[in-house]
């Protein structure tokens, strides 16, 4: 088995980036229902998004007038993903030519469907950084989104490799809700405390009493005061709620549901894909969902970390698979048994009332 130092050297020889630079960009969703990589909404798309979700709550907009927290101006408009397939075209959203989709299907009436996506801009530690007290840089994480119209059984898998047979420890988190397109650290909601900030103040959007966004989701408490963990690396939280905005002032949160980081080899890498394959299956109700996926090197021990730090690798290959299937409907005989049981329960309850 190659040591991490030799492994990194081999990556350099293979032409892979080993500098600790962001390998990803702002929030640009790989949409698992549309099968497109979407960069942003157009002006017309933001109008439709605001019609779908509603305007940013007044309690949130009021925070934009507080210059001390470094937020800046927030927009009443929504920059969140569109759910109506009628608007899944260039009039309402702009596209990016990256990522390769396959096995794509989608039933708008239920949300059932499948998709596989291959991306080639994954970092080896983007997810791992989000498990730490200083949080992670959202530019180093890939974002995928999907929507369900009915309750579905959802299975997601994720794996990362170098493209030549070496598989890297990786992980992903699942959230309810969506962040605005082009959201990123230090946009309108400033990364706080940030370089050059002499007075550390609490960001009102991440305070203990922060208001909920238009989706009804509140961010977790991110302590940016003198008692906090020090200068934050970013806003990405792999294990809790978090939020951010884009330069247009569109802002929202996502609510943490679960994470997958169980297959983590002791050396941080393996020659066997099964050693690093992450998978999760959950029953999810109707709504919008976000997946944040990347490499898991450097993850906290409480989140499955093995004490292996980043090799400084970017431009790795990540493959995500997604399937959403309707839960089986009980057979007619089962319905009859359920109805009979409910009837007997109702009779027993009435008898208790009559003789109680």
Rosetta blueprint (number, residue, H / E / L):
1 X L
2 X L
3 X L
4 X H
5 X H
6 X H
7 X H
8 X H
9 X H
10 X H
11 X H
12 X H
13 X H
14 X L
15 X L
16 X L
17 X L
18 X L
19 X L
20 X L
21 X L
22 X L
23 X L
24 X L
25 X L
26 X L
27 X L
28 X L
29 X L
30 X E
31 X E
32 X L
33 X L
34 X L
35 X L
36 X E
37 X E
38 X E
39 X E
40 X E
41 X E
42 X L
43 X H
44 X H
45 X H
46 X H
47 X H
48 X H
49 X H
50 X H
51 X H
52 X H
53 X H
54 X L
55 X L
56 X L
57 X L
58 X H
59 X H
60 X H
61 X H
62 X H
63 X H
64 X H
65 X H
66 X L
67 X H
68 X H
69 X H
70 X L
71 X L
72 X L
73 X L
74 X L
75 X L
76 X L
77 X L
78 X L
79 X L
80 X L
81 X L
82 X L
83 X L
84 X L
85 X H
86 X H
87 X H
88 X L
89 X L
90 X L
91 X L
92 X L
93 X E
94 X E
95 X E
96 X L
97 X L
98 X L
99 X L
100 X E
101 X E
102 X E
103 X E
104 X E
105 X E
106 X E
107 X L
108 X L
109 X L
110 X L
111 X L
112 X L
113 X E
114 X E
115 X E
116 X E
117 X E
118 X E
119 X E
120 X E
121 X E
122 X E
123 X L
124 X L
125 X L
126 X H
127 X H
128 X H
129 X H
130 X L
131 X L
132 X L
133 X L
134 X L
135 X L
136 X E
137 X L
138 X H
139 X H
140 X H
141 X L
142 X E
143 X E
144 X E
145 X E
146 X E
147 X E
148 X E
149 X L
150 X L
151 X L
152 X E
153 X E
154 X E
155 X E
156 X E
157 X E
158 X E
159 X E
160 X E
161 X E
162 X L
163 X L
164 X L
165 X L
166 X L
167 X E
168 X E
169 X L
170 X E
171 X E
172 X E
173 X E
174 X E
175 X E
176 X E
177 X L
178 X L
179 X L
180 X L
181 X L
182 X L
183 X L
184 X L
185 X L
186 X L
187 X L
188 X L
189 X L
190 X L
191 X L
192 X L
193 X L
194 X L
195 X L
196 X L
197 X L
198 X L
199 X L
200 X L
201 X L
202 X L
203 X L
204 X H
205 X H
206 X H
207 X L
208 X L
209 X L
210 X L
211 X L
212 X L
213 X L
214 X L
215 X L
216 X L
217 X L
218 X L
219 X L
220 X L
221 X L
222 X L
223 X L
224 X L
225 X L
226 X L
227 X L
228 X L
229 X L
230 X L
231 X L
232 X L
233 X L
234 X L
235 X L
236 X E
237 X L
238 X L
239 X L
240 X L
241 X L
242 X E
243 X E
244 X E
245 X E
246 X L
247 X L
248 X L
249 X L
250 X L
251 X E
252 X E
253 X E
254 X E
255 X E
256 X E
257 X E
258 X E
259 X E
260 X E
261 X L
262 X L
263 X L
264 X L
265 X L
266 X L
267 X L
268 X L
269 X E
270 X E
271 X L
272 X L
273 X H
274 X H
275 X H
276 X L
277 X L
278 X E
279 X E
280 X E
281 X E
282 X E
283 X E
284 X E
285 X L
286 X L
287 X E
288 X E
289 X E
290 X E
291 X E
292 X E
293 X E
294 X E
295 X E
296 X L
297 X L
298 X L
299 X L
300 X L
301 X H
302 X H
303 X H
304 X L
305 X L
306 X L
307 X L
308 X L
309 X L
310 X L
311 X L
312 X L
313 X L
314 X L
315 X L
316 X E
317 X E
318 X E
319 X E
320 X E
321 X E
322 X E
323 X E
324 X E
325 X E
326 X E
327 X L
328 X L
329 X L
330 X L
331 X L
332 X H
333 X H
334 X H
335 X H
336 X H
337 X H
338 X H
339 X H
340 X H
341 X H
342 X H
343 X H
344 X H
345 X H
346 X H
347 X H
348 X H
349 X H
350 X H
351 X H
352 X H
353 X H
354 X H
355 X H
356 X L
